[in-house]
Amino acid sequence: MKTATHTLGLVKASYISGYKLKLQFSDGHVNTVDFEKFLKEARNPMITRYRDLAMFQKFEIEDGDLMWNDFEMSFDLEDLYDRTQM
């Protein structure tokens, strides 16, 4: 996602509880996203292992993107910006 002056990215992600993260973007926008539905409906073993809260909490921000284990699980930046549930 691009704005007139720069590429938008994540600058901070904070664990709240359950499968919820508070995300702060480079333009100052803040969004809370709940990943529970996505994880509960997932069938891929690479994704279902993140139902374990200890694994879920091992997220990172790299180059403005939110990811788990070197992009083993990641989401479109625009979805994270606009949606409150994945």
C-alpha positions as CSV (number, residue, x, y, z in Angstrom):
1,M,0.0,0.0,0.0
2,K,1.4,3.4,-0.9
3,T,0.6,6.9,0.1
4,A,1.6,10.0,-1.7
5,T,5.0,10.2,0.1
6,H,6.0,6.7,1.2
7,T,5.2,3.0,1.3
8,L,3.0,2.2,4.2
9,G,4.2,-0.5,6.6
10,L,3.9,-1.8,10.1
11,V,6.1,-0.1,12.7
12,K,4.8,-1.9,15.9
13,A,2.8,-5.0,16.8
14,S,1.7,-5.7,20.4
15,Y,0.1,-8.9,21.8
16,I,-3.2,-8.1,23.5
17,S,-4.8,-11.5,24.5
18,G,-6.0,-14.6,22.8
19,Y,-5.2,-14.2,19.1
20,K,-5.5,-10.4,19.1
21,L,-2.7,-8.0,18.1
22,K,-2.6,-4.3,18.2
23,L,-0.9,-3.0,15.0
24,Q,0.5,0.4,14.4
25,F,1.3,1.6,10.9
26,S,3.8,4.1,9.6
27,D,1.1,6.6,8.9
28,G,-0.1,6.6,12.6
29,H,-3.1,4.4,12.0
30,V,-3.7,1.8,14.7
31,N,-5.8,-1.3,14.3
32,T,-6.6,-4.3,16.5
33,V,-6.9,-7.5,14.6
34,D,-8.3,-10.9,15.9
35,F,-6.8,-13.9,14.1
36,E,-8.9,-16.5,16.0
37,K,-11.4,-17.3,13.3
38,F,-8.6,-17.7,10.7
39,L,-6.6,-20.0,12.9
40,K,-9.7,-22.1,14.0
41,E,-10.7,-22.7,10.4
42,A,-7.2,-23.4,9.1
43,R,-6.4,-26.9,8.0
44,N,-2.8,-26.6,6.9
45,P,-0.5,-28.0,9.7
46,M,2.0,-25.1,9.1
47,I,-0.8,-22.7,10.1
48,T,-2.7,-24.8,12.7
49,R,0.4,-24.9,14.9
50,Y,-0.1,-21.2,15.6
51,R,-3.2,-22.1,17.6
52,D,-0.7,-22.7,20.3
53,L,-0.6,-19.2,22.0
54,A,3.2,-19.5,22.6
55,M,3.8,-20.0,18.9
56,F,1.3,-17.3,18.0
57,Q,3.1,-14.8,20.1
58,K,6.4,-15.3,18.2
59,F,5.4,-12.8,15.5
60,E,7.9,-10.4,14.0
61,I,7.9,-7.3,11.9
62,E,10.3,-7.4,9.0
63,D,10.5,-4.7,6.4
64,G,7.1,-3.4,7.5
65,D,5.4,-6.7,7.2
66,L,3.9,-8.9,10.0
67,M,5.0,-12.5,9.9
68,W,5.6,-15.7,11.8
69,N,8.7,-17.8,11.2
70,D,10.1,-16.2,8.0
71,F,6.7,-15.8,6.3
72,E,5.4,-19.2,7.2
73,M,2.3,-17.3,8.1
74,S,1.7,-13.7,6.9
75,F,-1.2,-11.5,5.9
76,D,-1.8,-8.8,3.3
77,L,-0.9,-5.4,4.7
78,E,-4.1,-3.8,3.4
79,D,-6.2,-6.5,5.2
80,L,-4.3,-5.8,8.4
81,Y,-4.9,-2.1,8.0
82,D,-8.7,-2.3,7.4
83,R,-10.0,-5.5,9.0
84,T,-10.6,-6.3,12.7
85,Q,-10.9,-10.0,12.1
86,M,-9.1,-12.3,9.8
